[in-house]
Amino acid sequence: MDNFQNYKQQWFDFVDYNPHPGQLQLHNPPMGDYHPKHNPDGARFIVACCGRRFGKSYSAAREIELTLTTPGTESWIVAPTYTTSDKIFRMIYDELVIKKGYKPSQFSNKEQILKFDWAGGSSVLCGKSAEHPGGLIGSGCDLVVIDESAKVPNLKRIWEMYVRPTLSDKKGKAIFISTPDGFSHFYELFLQGKVEKNWYSFNSPSWENIYAF
């Protein structure tokens, strides 16, 4: 875990990212990052309920980059529509390809696929729409970010029947990010994050983003 935390800090320095106090709750949960061997009690499932302009998408993109730059991994962005998932997908593409100059072995903006062939194995990022559950059946994932979770139709079904099983083989992680929207299943997951092992949830207002307010 120490090695991963060191890599996380080195990566944030590399991309010139200085998380504000609210974002640090997502990146450094109190029980630490989940690892099946080194930290089995860590935060495997994180639920972030935050205000608009908090920087949810930006912090999620940085977390995905940590996984995507690790050889032999698969990451997903699941959102209500492809238009929504494109926001984080584009952030990651711009950072890795445009700014840092990494050369993808496969890229499709339309299909939202970004793949790199690293020395230790290939890693891929896919954008997914909850409107098409059939596209959520696939190989095991190391990380899934569910963006605008409160607005995902049938979130309970999408999570339990499609997304959760993809995390089983690799003991992967999930991050739910959203603005609040009534007493939906996202709210139930938020409550679950307060009491259940391997879950962590937090809420944070927009103004905690000191860079915007």
Disulfide bonds with the S-S distance in Angstrom:
none
